[in-house]
Amino acid sequence: NDDAPASVGAMFGGGKKKGLFGKKKEGDDEKPAASSFAQAMAAAEDAEDDDDADVGELEERLEKYEKKLAKAAKKGEDTEKYQAKVDKYKSRIVSKKKAAAEAAKAADKDVDANQAALAAGGLLGGDKAWRDDSNDHLARGPQVEASFEECLENAVKANGGAALSSKARRKLEKDYGARRRAAEEFKAKELASIQGAQFACSQSAVNEADAAWLNALDVKIDSFTISAAGKTLFENSSLLIAHGRRYGIVGPNGRGKTTLLKMIASGDLKTPPRVQCLYVEQEVQADDTTAVDAVLRADVERTKLIAEEKELSAKLSAGGLTPEEQQATSDRLAAVGQELLAINAYGAESKARRILFGLGFSAEMQMRATRLFSGGWRMRISLARALFIEPILLMLDEPTNHLDLNAVIWLDDYLQKYKHTILVVSHDQDFLNSVCDEMLHISENRTLDHYRGNYDTFKTLERQRRAQQQKAWEKQEKQLKALKSKGSTSKAKAEELMKQSRSKREPKDKKKNQAIAAGIDTADVAALIERPKEYAVEMEFPPVPRLAPPVLQVIDASFRYAPDLPRIFTDMNFGIDQDSRICVVGNNGSGKTTLLNLLTGRLNATDGDVRRNPKLRIGVYNQHFVERLPMDESPVEYLRRLFDDETYQSVRNMLGRYGLQGHAHTIAMRDLSGGQKARVVLCELSLAAPHMLLLDEPTNNLDIETIDALCDAINGYDGGVICVTHDARLIEATNMRLWVVEDRMVVEWGEPFDAYREHLLKKLEEAMASEDTRVSAAGISVDMGGNRDK
């Protein structure tokens, strides 16, 4: 079946080959002669009865016969044979799934449910599982024991249980004090960086007594200036955010996109009091609160009313009230009930569950305590809280980071229906095109330029603007050259004459002229047109020698983190060489990162083997590598320490080509943005000259221009590439084959990416419908929050 995903094992010779029309059945020789076409069709249908078809193939056959059944019914033809086929395949699929579940159950008979839950939440450390601490900023840097007693206990254990001498104890105490001070200093610097202590912000005066401003839902700031770490990010820029519109903020890394959101959220940039701002930045607190309750409690008004309703009901049930008190309590209880109905409080739980489900939380995960989730999953809960309470101004900073493709598709659809204002920073072009109807571009002049339309429209208009500015600059340069060629005019005088000429040609504002005449205002001095600076990033991976295949081979490999944890993979067979271009996709928690760790050797297969060419150098990029950079070192110091044959200037040249601004080359890495740190790691990866690249979400924190440069670098690279990403543009621009991780297997998707997207969307819709049915059967309100415009 050409439409079915092919097993990766079969792709590399692990599967069985069939004849064109499958096996020949017993008794076929006794059948009457028929036309060759009829014989072929009969043989093709017989081939479908083979027992070795997997669930995916059976589901495709079921879909085919369901279409034939519907078509026959529409024409009024006989549907009996098609109905029989449909029933047969439904039965086969149920049997196959039941057999697979029983096999998985047998394989996981020793699994510890609590340990499995911790692993699913990304909380097990050491050899058992990975911890997603990419959002836990204060977990980085020097780590130290909570007390000297704990430090001493560890030292005694390391000494074989023997007590330390007085001299060794004093030395240990001195060392512990030094490490503790270093850790506290690091955390103080990190916290100051997170909280924006290095930022300065000012804006034009606001009349806080103005009724129009007090009641406004739009944000209008005539002029504001923001600087960070001694660098001016915005200078005398204006900002207009109209209520109900969806804005995307774009610009190179380090230009201040995240800083702008932080300044609005912190109140440093004043907004009208009715504009409820919410910036999704910190993950929810890790405690015993379930995920769904953490979302529900975000609605403070509902939480308060429900608590009051319970208190009043308990008061009435307890009795002992006077008639007047009972009447007053009953009246208040009725009023609270009306308020709860008015805010649709009884439909809130189903709405919260639907949002969590869309972001990848199963029904079981929704009832799990937040302490059982890693930082990345708790960030999802924070995003769910924001979507649940629907603030007037929702600010999202790279919301697709750490989301799988399913969740990105759902979030894309949800935000398109959001009834208030959205301000979003994202590197994902497809996401910006779908969600945003206006764009704010941070220009080289440190101002926000406003464009109507989505990202593609912005790019077109921006190219036109640059072309016009280039023309105007060239014309100005000709005029300056002509003035200077007279000989009597200096360069400074020629430029002054040009400014005066521009001032005369510019349209005059009547009110402005009156203010100048009255001495209230001063005339603006026209500036010369600057040559447009095009932001360009150049990235490359150096040529590497060819290695004899197979470069990397996986043979009958299975994996689980521990005997008490479920299997992640079973019986994998495939090979990868230097021509491979592979994108690994699948749900969060399905094992994509685990697969990469198996390929690199960071994890070892439980059964089977992973063989690597002895000369193979693998370059690995993931968010953990970015976050574990030495925060006290500068990018130049770090790269020169690793590659001592590189000169100071060669390192700076490379950092510049990769899009890191000059001022950022020599400052501490703790003061760099996520995207700037990512460039440092990409430079390190290129200097290491690997034969194969394993990239885990490489587009996170990179701006759009850098992602374009990364696509070009991958296309020009002569090594192999295995990538985990949710960015559709990276997948399509580099012509990667899709490998889907699901049901403990790795299978190749044989169709284009768009078909996979449609397949995912269909599965998500079916799963949502199933969840709606489940919560309805459980007695929860059937209003799943879809009608958000009420």
C-alpha positions in Angstrom: 0.0 0.0 0.0 1.8 3.1 -1.2 -0.1 5.5 1.1 0.8 3.7 4.4 3.9 4.8 6.4 6.7 2.3 5.8 8.6 0.8 8.7 12.1 2.1 9.0 13.3 -1.4 9.6 11.7 -2.5 6.3 13.3 0.6 4.6 16.7 -0.7 5.4 16.0 -4.3 4.5 14.4 -5.5 7.8 11.0 -6.1 6.3 9.5 -8.8 4.0 9.0 -8.3 0.3 5.7 -9.3 -1.3 4.8 -9.9 -4.9 3.0 -7.2 -6.7 -0.4 -8.5 -5.8 0.5 -10.5 -2.7 0.2 -14.2 -1.9 -1.7 -16.8 -3.9 -4.5 -18.5 -1.9 -5.2 -22.2 -1.8 -7.7 -23.3 -4.4 -7.0 -20.5 -6.8 -6.0 -23.0 -9.5 -9.6 -24.4 -9.4 -11.2 -21.0 -10.1 -12.7 -20.4 -13.6 -10.5 -18.5 -16.0 -11.0 -14.8 -16.0 -9.6 -11.7 -17.7 -6.0 -10.8 -16.6 -7.4 -7.5 -15.1 -10.0 -9.3 -13.1 -7.4 -11.8 -11.9 -5.2 -9.0 -10.8 -8.0 -7.2 -9.0 -9.0 -10.4 -7.2 -5.3 -11.1 -6.2 -5.0 -7.6 -4.9 -8.1 -8.0 -2.7 -6.8 -11.4 -1.5 -3.5 -9.7 -0.6 -5.3 -7.5 1.8 -6.2 -10.6 3.8 -2.6 -11.2 4.8 -2.2 -11.3 8.6 1.1 -9.4 8.7 -0.5 -6.0 7.9 0.1 -3.5 10.8 -2.6 -1.3 12.3 -1.7 1.7 10.1 -2.2 -0.4 6.9 -5.5 -1.8 8.3 -6.8 1.7 9.1 -6.0 2.8 5.6 -7.8 -0.1 4.1 -10.8 0.6 6.4 -10.9 4.2 5.2 -10.8 3.0 1.6 -13.8 0.7 2.0 -15.7 3.2 4.1 -15.4 5.6 1.1 -16.5 2.8 -1.3 -19.4 2.0 1.0 -20.6 5.6 1.2 -20.3 6.0 -2.6 -22.3 2.8 -3.2 -25.0 3.9 -0.7 -25.2 7.3 -2.4 -25.7 5.6 -5.8 -28.2 3.1 -4.4 -26.0 0.2 -5.3 -25.5 -3.0 -3.4 -23.4 -2.2 -0.2 -23.3 -5.7 1.3 -19.7 -6.6 0.2 -18.3 -3.2 1.2 -20.1 -3.4 4.6 -18.5 -6.8 5.2 -15.1 -5.4 4.4 -15.6 -2.5 6.8 -16.7 -4.8 9.6 -13.8 -7.1 8.9 -11.2 -4.4 9.2 -12.8 -2.8 12.2 -12.6 -6.2 13.9 -9.0 -6.8 12.8 -7.9 -3.3 14.1 -9.5 -4.0 17.5 -7.7 -7.4 17.6 -4.4 -6.0 16.6 -4.6 -3.2 19.2 -5.7 -5.6 21.9 -2.7 -7.9 21.0 -0.3 -5.0 21.1 -1.7 -3.8 24.5 -1.3 -7.3 25.9 2.3 -7.6 24.6 3.1 -4.2 26.1 1.5 -5.2 29.4 3.6 -8.4 29.5 6.8 -6.5 28.7 6.0 -3.9 31.4 4.8 -6.4 34.1 7.5 -5.1 36.5 6.8 -1.4 35.9 6.4 0.8 38.9 3.5 3.2 38.3 4.9 6.0 40.4 8.3 5.8 38.7 6.5 5.8 35.3 4.6 8.9 36.2 7.8 10.7 37.3 9.4 9.7 34.0 6.5 10.9 32.0 6.7 14.3 33.8 10.5 14.5 33.0 11.5 14.4 36.6 13.7 11.4 37.0 17.4 12.1 36.9 20.6 10.1 36.5 20.5 7.1 34.2 16.7 6.6 34.5 15.5 9.6 32.5 16.2 13.2 31.6 15.1 16.3 33.5 13.7 19.2 31.4 15.1 22.0 33.5 15.4 24.5 30.6 13.1 26.9 32.3 14.6 26.5 35.8 17.1 29.4 35.6 18.2 29.2 39.2 19.1 25.5 38.9 22.2 26.4 36.8 25.6 27.5 38.0 27.6 26.4 41.0 25.7 23.9 43.1 26.3 23.5 46.8 24.9 21.4 49.7 22.1 22.9 51.8 24.3 22.8 55.0 27.9 22.0 56.0 26.6 19.0 57.9 25.4 17.5 54.6 28.7 18.4 53.0 30.6 16.7 55.8 28.3 13.6 55.6 29.1 13.3 51.8 32.8 13.7 52.5 32.8 10.9 55.1 31.0 8.6 52.7 33.6 9.4 50.0 36.3 8.6 52.6 34.9 5.1 53.0 33.0 6.0 56.2 36.2 7.0 58.1 36.0 10.3 60.1 38.0 13.2 58.7 41.0 14.6 60.5 40.8 18.1 62.1 42.9 19.5 59.3 40.8 17.9 56.5 37.6 19.1 58.3 38.9 22.7 58.4 39.9 22.6 54.8 36.5 21.1 53.8 34.7 23.9 55.8 36.8 26.6 54.1 36.1 25.0 50.7 32.3 24.7 51.5 32.2 28.4 52.5 33.9 29.5 49.3 31.5 27.4 47.1 28.5 28.6 49.0 29.5 32.3 48.5 30.1 31.6 44.8 26.7 29.9 44.4 24.9 32.8 46.2 26.8 35.4 44.0 25.9 33.5 40.9 22.2 33.2 41.9 22.0 36.9 42.8 23.4 37.9 39.4 21.1 35.5 37.6 18.1 36.7 39.5 19.0 40.3 38.8 19.3 39.5 35.1 15.9 37.6 35.1 14.1 40.4 36.9 15.5 43.1 34.6 17.7 44.9 37.1 19.9 46.0 34.1 17.0 47.7 32.3 16.1 51.4 32.2 12.7 52.6 30.8 11.1 56.0 30.3 8.0 57.2 28.4 6.0 60.3 27.5 3.8 61.7 30.3 0.4 60.2 30.9 -2.6 62.0 32.4 -3.9 59.4 34.8 -7.0 61.5 35.6 -8.1 61.4 32.0 -11.4 59.5 31.7 -10.7 58.4 28.2 -7.3 56.9 29.3 -8.9 55.3 32.4 -11.5 53.5 30.3 -9.4 52.7 27.3 -8.7 49.1 26.1 -6.2 50.2 23.5 -2.5 50.8 24.5 -1.1 54.1 23.1 2.3 55.4 24.0 3.5 58.4 22.0 7.2 58.0 22.9 9.2 55.6 25.0 12.9 54.7 25.4 14.3 51.4 26.8 18.0 50.6 27.4 19.6 47.3 28.7 23.1 46.7 30.0 24.2 50.1 28.6 22.7 49.5 25.2 19.7 51.5 23.9 17.1 49.1 22.5 14.3 51.6 21.8 14.7 55.4 21.4 11.7 57.8 21.1 9.6 55.0 19.7 5.8 55.0 19.6 3.5 52.1 20.4 -0.1 51.5 19.4 -1.9 48.3 20.3 -5.6 48.3 19.3 -7.9 46.1 21.3 -9.0 42.8 19.6 -6.0 42.7 17.2 -3.3 40.1 17.1 0.3 41.5 16.8 3.5 39.7 16.0 6.8 41.4 17.1 9.7 40.6 14.8 13.4 41.7 14.6 16.8 40.2 15.0 17.9 38.5 18.3 19.0 41.0 20.9 17.0 43.9 19.6 14.6 43.9 22.6 11.5 41.8 21.7 11.4 40.0 25.0 12.4 43.2 26.9 9.5 45.1 25.5 7.1 42.4 26.8 8.7 42.5 30.2 8.5 46.3 30.4 4.8 46.2 29.6 4.1 43.3 32.1 6.1 44.9 34.9 4.3 48.2 34.6 7.5 50.1 33.7 5.6 51.1 30.5 2.3 52.4 31.8 -0.9 51.0 30.2 -4.6 51.9 31.0 -5.9 50.3 34.2 -8.6 48.4 32.3 -6.0 46.6 30.1 -5.3 43.4 32.1 -1.8 42.4 31.0 -0.5 38.8 31.3 3.0 37.8 30.3 3.6 34.0 30.3 7.1 33.7 31.7 7.4 31.7 34.9 6.2 28.1 35.3 3.6 27.3 37.9 4.6 26.5 41.4 5.6 22.8 42.0 3.3 21.5 44.8 0.5 19.0 45.3 -2.1 21.0 43.3 -3.2 19.0 40.3 -2.7 20.5 36.8 -6.4 21.1 36.2 -6.8 22.8 39.6 -3.8 25.0 38.9 -5.5 26.2 35.8 -8.9 26.7 37.5 -7.4 28.7 40.3 -6.1 31.2 37.8 -9.6 32.6 37.8 -9.5 34.3 41.2 -13.1 35.5 41.1 -14.5 32.0 40.4 -12.3 30.4 43.1 -13.4 33.0 45.7 -17.1 32.6 44.8 -17.0 28.8 44.9 -15.3 28.9 48.3 -18.0 31.3 49.6 -20.7 29.1 48.1 -19.3 26.0 50.0 -19.0 28.1 53.2 -22.7 29.3 53.0 -24.0 25.8 52.2 -22.1 24.4 55.2 -23.5 27.2 57.4 -27.1 26.4 56.3 -26.5 22.6 56.7 -25.2 23.0 60.2 -28.3 24.8 61.4 -28.6 26.9 64.6 -29.3 30.1 62.7 -32.0 32.6 63.6 -34.8 33.1 60.9 -33.2 36.4 60.0 -29.7 34.9 59.7 -31.0 31.9 57.7 -32.8 34.3 55.3 -29.8 36.5 54.9 -27.6 33.4 54.3 -30.0 31.9 51.7 -30.3 35.2 49.9 -26.5 35.5 49.7 -26.2 31.9 48.6 -28.7 32.6 45.8 -26.8 35.8 44.8 -23.5 33.8 44.7 -25.1 31.2 42.5 -26.3 33.8 40.1 -22.8 35.3 39.9 -21.3 31.9 39.2 -23.8 31.4 36.4 -23.0 34.8 35.0 -19.3 33.9 34.6 -20.1 30.4 33.4 -18.3 29.0 36.4 -19.8 25.5 36.1 -18.4 25.1 32.6 -15.0 26.2 33.7 -13.6 22.8 34.5 -14.4 21.3 31.1 -12.9 24.4 29.4 -9.7 24.0 31.5 -9.5 20.3 30.6 -9.9 21.0 26.9 -7.1 23.6 26.9 -4.8 21.2 28.8 -5.7 18.4 26.5 -4.9 20.6 23.5 -1.5 21.3 25.0 -0.7 17.6 25.3 -2.0 16.7 28.8 -3.8 13.3 28.8 -6.7 12.8 31.2 -4.3 11.1 33.7 -1.7 13.9 33.5 -4.4 16.5 34.2 -5.0 14.9 37.6 -1.2 14.7 38.4 0.3 17.1 41.0 2.4 19.9 39.5 5.4 18.8 41.5 5.5 15.7 39.3 6.1 17.8 36.2 9.4 19.3 35.0 9.9 23.0 34.2 9.0 22.6 30.6 5.6 20.9 31.4 4.9 23.5 34.1 5.4 26.2 31.5 2.6 24.5 29.5 0.4 24.7 32.6 1.2 28.5 32.8 0.2 28.9 29.2 -3.0 27.0 29.9 -3.8 29.3 32.8 -3.3 32.4 30.6 -5.6 30.9 27.8 -8.1 30.0 30.5 -8.5 33.5 32.1 -8.4 35.3 28.7 -6.7 38.6 29.7 -7.3 41.8 27.7 -3.7 41.8 26.6 -2.1 38.3 26.3 1.7 38.4 25.8 3.4 35.3 24.6 7.2 34.9 24.1 8.1 32.0 21.8 5.0 30.0 22.8 5.8 27.1 20.4 9.1 26.4 22.2 8.9 22.9 23.9 5.5 22.2 22.2 5.2 19.2 19.9 3.6 19.5 16.5 0.2 18.5 17.8 0.1 21.2 20.4 1.4 23.8 18.0 -1.4 23.0 15.6 -4.0 23.3 18.4 -2.6 26.5 19.8 -2.5 28.0 16.3 -6.2 27.3 15.9 -7.1 28.5 19.4 -5.4 31.8 19.1 -7.1 32.6 15.8 -10.4 32.7 17.8 -9.1 34.7 20.7 -11.5 37.6 21.3 -9.0 40.1 23.0 -5.6 41.4 22.1 -2.5 39.2 21.5 1.2 40.4 21.4 3.4 37.5 20.4 7.1 37.0 19.8 7.8 33.9 17.6 10.4 32.5 15.2 7.8 30.3 13.5 6.8 31.9 10.2 3.8 29.6 9.7 2.5 30.4 13.2 2.9 34.2 12.6 1.1 33.9 9.3 -1.8 32.0 10.8 -2.2 33.9 14.1 -1.2 37.5 13.4 -3.1 40.2 11.5 -0.6 43.0 12.2 3.2 43.1 12.6 5.5 45.3 14.7 9.1 45.4 13.4 12.1 46.6 15.5 14.0 48.7 13.0 17.7 49.5 13.0 16.7 53.0 14.1 15.5 51.5 17.4 11.8 52.2 16.7 8.8 50.0 16.2 7.5 50.1 12.6 3.9 49.1 12.1 2.7 46.9 9.2 -0.8 45.7 8.5 -1.2 42.0 7.5 0.6 38.8 8.4 4.3 37.9 8.3 4.4 37.3 4.5 2.7 40.7 3.9 5.2 42.4 6.2 8.2 40.8 4.3 6.9 42.1 1.0 6.2 45.6 2.3 9.6 45.7 4.1 11.5 44.8 0.9 9.6 47.6 -0.9 10.5 50.1 1.9 14.2 49.1 1.8 14.3 49.5 -2.0 12.7 53.0 -1.7 15.2 54.0 1.0 18.1 52.7 -1.0 16.9 54.8 -4.0 16.5 57.9 -1.9 20.0 57.4 -0.4 21.6 56.9 -3.8 19.9 60.1 -5.0 21.1 62.0 -1.9 24.7 60.7 -2.4 24.7 62.0 -6.0 23.5 65.4 -4.9 26.2 65.6 -2.1 28.8 64.6 -4.6 27.7 67.3 -7.0 27.8 70.0 -4.2 31.3 68.9 -3.0 32.6 68.8 -6.6 32.2 72.6 -6.8 35.4 72.8 -4.7 34.2 75.7 -2.4 31.9 73.4 -0.4 33.2 71.2 2.3 31.6 67.8 3.2 30.1 69.3 6.4 28.7 72.3 4.5 27.3 70.1 1.7 25.5 67.9 4.3 24.1 71.0 6.0 22.7 72.3 2.7 21.1 68.9 2.0 19.4 69.0 5.4 18.0 72.5 4.8 16.8 71.4 1.4 15.0 68.4 2.9 13.4 70.6 5.6 11.9 72.9 2.9 10.5 70.0 0.9 8.9 68.2 3.9 5.1 69.0 4.4 4.5 71.5 7.2 2.0 71.0 10.1 -0.1 74.2 10.6 -0.3 73.7 14.4 3.4 73.0 14.5 4.2 76.2 12.6 2.0 78.2 15.0 3.8 76.7 18.0 7.2 77.5 16.6 6.1 81.1 15.9 4.8 81.5 19.5 8.1 80.1 20.8 6.4 77.1 22.4 8.1 74.5 20.1 11.3 74.3 18.0 11.6 73.4 14.4 12.7 69.9 13.6 16.1 69.6 11.9 15.9 67.1 9.1 18.4 64.3 9.1 20.2 62.9 6.1 18.8 59.7 4.7 20.8 56.7 6.0 21.8 53.8 3.8 19.5 50.9 4.7 21.4 48.2 6.6 20.3 44.7 5.7 20.4 42.2 8.6 22.1 39.1 7.2 23.3 35.9 8.9 25.8 33.6 7.3 26.2 30.1 8.7 28.1 27.1 7.5 29.3 23.7 8.6 32.8 22.8 7.2 33.4 19.9 4.8 34.1 16.6 6.4 35.7 13.4 5.0 33.4 10.5 4.0 33.2 7.6 6.3 32.6 4.0 5.1 29.0 3.0 5.6 27.2 2.1 7.7 28.1 5.2 9.7 25.5 4.5 12.3 23.4 1.3 12.6 20.7 0.3 15.0 20.1 -3.5 15.2 17.2 -5.1 17.1 17.4 -2.3 19.7 15.0 -1.9 22.6 15.2 0.5 25.4 13.7 1.3 28.9 15.2 3.5 31.5 14.9 0.9 34.3 13.3 -2.5 34.9 10.5 -0.7 36.8 9.8 1.7 33.9 7.9 1.0 30.7 9.7 0.3 27.4 10.2 3.4 25.2 11.3 1.4 22.1 11.1 -2.2 21.0 13.0 -4.0 18.1 14.3 -1.0 16.2 16.2 -1.6 13.0 17.6 1.1 10.7 20.8 2.7 9.4 21.9 6.3 9.0 24.7 7.6 6.7 26.2 11.0 5.7 23.5 11.6 3.1 20.6 11.2 5.5 18.3 14.1 6.2 15.8 13.0 8.8 13.3 14.8 11.0 12.0 12.9 14.0 8.4 13.9 14.9 5.9 12.6 17.5 4.1 13.6 20.7 6.0 15.0 23.7 7.1 12.1 25.8 7.0 9.6 22.9 10.8 9.3 23.0 12.3 11.6 20.4 15.0 13.0 22.6 15.6 9.5 24.0 16.2 8.3 20.4 18.8 11.0 19.9 20.5 10.0 23.2 20.6 6.4 22.1 22.3 7.4 18.8 24.9 9.5 20.5 25.7 6.9 23.1 24.6 9.0 26.0 22.1 6.1 26.6 22.8 2.5 25.9 20.2 0.1 24.4 18.6 -2.3 26.9 18.6 -5.0 24.2 20.1 -5.1 20.8 22.9 -2.9 19.6 23.7 0.6 18.3 26.9 0.6 16.2 28.9 3.7 15.3 31.8 4.0 12.9 34.9 4.4 15.2 35.9 7.6 13.4 32.4 9.2 13.7 32.2 12.6 15.3 28.7 13.6 16.2 27.8 17.2 16.9 24.8 17.7 19.2 22.7 20.8 19.7 19.9 21.1 22.2 18.5 23.6 24.7 20.4 22.0 27.6 23.7 22.8 25.9 22.6 26.4 25.5 21.6 26.8 29.1 24.7 25.1 30.5 27.1 27.6 28.9 29.5 29.1 31.5 27.6 32.2 32.5 30.6 34.2 33.8 32.6 33.8 30.5 32.2 35.9 27.4 31.5 34.2 24.0 35.0 35.0 22.8 36.7 33.6 26.0 34.6 30.4 25.9 35.3 29.6 22.2 39.0 30.4 22.5 39.3 28.2 25.5 37.8 25.2 23.6 39.6 25.9 20.3 43.0 27.3 21.1 44.1 27.4 17.4 41.5 30.1 16.8 42.6 33.8 17.2 40.7 36.5 19.0 39.8 38.1 15.6 38.8 34.9 13.9 36.4 34.1 16.7 34.8 37.5 16.6 34.5 37.4 12.8 32.7 34.1 13.1 30.3 35.3 15.9 29.5 38.3 13.7 28.7 36.1 10.7 26.4 34.0 12.9 24.5 37.2 13.8 25.9 38.0 17.2 26.3 41.8 17.6 29.8 43.1 18.3 28.9 44.4 21.8 27.8 40.9 22.8 31.1 39.2 22.0 32.8 40.3 25.2 30.1 40.5 27.8 29.2 37.7 30.3 26.9 35.1 28.8 24.3 35.5 31.6 23.5 38.9 30.0 22.8 37.4 26.5 19.4 36.5 25.3 18.4 32.9 24.6 18.9 33.5 20.9 22.4 35.0 21.4 23.5 32.1 23.5 22.2 29.7 20.8 24.5 31.4 18.2 27.5 30.7 20.5 26.6 27.0 20.6 26.1 26.9 16.8 29.6 28.5 16.4 31.0 25.8 18.7 29.3 23.1 16.7 30.7 24.4 13.4 34.3 24.6 14.8 34.1 21.0 16.0 33.6 19.8 12.3 31.3 16.8 13.0 30.4 14.1 10.5 26.8 14.1 11.7 24.5 16.6 13.3 21.9 15.7 15.9 19.7 18.8 16.4 17.0 18.9 19.1 14.7 21.8 18.5 17.4 24.0 16.9 15.0 26.8 16.0 14.0 27.6 19.6 15.1 31.2 20.4 16.5 31.9 16.9 15.1 34.7 14.8 13.6 34.1 11.4 16.7 35.3 9.5 19.0 32.9 11.4 16.6 30.0 10.8 16.9 30.8 7.0 20.7 30.7 7.4 20.5 27.4 9.3 18.5 25.9 6.4 21.1 27.1 3.9 23.9 25.7 6.1 22.2 22.3 6.4 21.6 22.2 2.6 25.3 22.9 2.0 26.5 20.4 4.6 28.0 17.1 3.4 27.4 15.2 6.6 24.2 13.5 8.0 21.5 15.4 9.8 18.9 14.0 12.3 16.6 16.7 13.6 13.8 17.0 16.1 11.7 20.1 15.4 8.2 21.5 15.2 9.2 24.2 12.6 7.5 23.3 9.3 9.8 25.7 7.4 13.0 23.9 8.5 11.6 20.5 7.6 10.4 21.6 4.1 13.4 23.9 3.2 15.9 21.1 3.9 13.8 18.3 2.3 13.9 16.1 5.3 12.3 12.7 5.5 9.8 12.3 8.4 10.3 9.5 11.0 7.4 9.2 13.3 8.0 8.0 16.9 4.8 6.3 18.3 3.7 3.1 19.8 7.3 2.2 20.8 8.4 2.2 17.2 10.1 4.5 14.6 8.3 4.5 11.2 8.9 6.5 8.1 6.1 8.7 6.8 6.1 8.3 3.1 4.1 11.4 2.2 4.8 15.2 2.2 4.8 17.2 5.4 1.4 18.8 4.6 -0.2 15.4 4.5 1.3 14.6 7.9 0.0 17.9 9.3 -3.5 17.0 8.0 -3.2 13.6 9.5 -2.3 15.1 12.9 -5.1 17.6 12.8 -7.6 14.8 12.1 -6.3 12.7 14.9 -6.4 15.7 17.3 -10.0 16.4 16.4 -11.0 12.8 17.0 -9.2 12.8 20.3 -10.9 16.0 21.3 -14.3 14.5 20.5 -13.4 11.4 22.5 -12.4 13.6 25.5 -15.6 15.6 25.2 -17.6 12.3 25.4 -15.6 11.1 28.3 -16.0 14.2 30.4 -19.7 14.4 29.6 -20.1 10.8 30.7 -18.3 11.6 33.9 -20.9 14.3 34.7 -18.8 17.3 33.9 -20.4 20.2 32.0 -20.6 19.5 28.3 -19.7 23.1 27.5 -16.0 22.5 26.6 -15.2 26.2 26.4 -15.3 26.2 22.6 -17.8 29.1 22.5 -15.5 31.8 23.9 -17.4 34.7 22.4 -20.3 34.6 24.8 
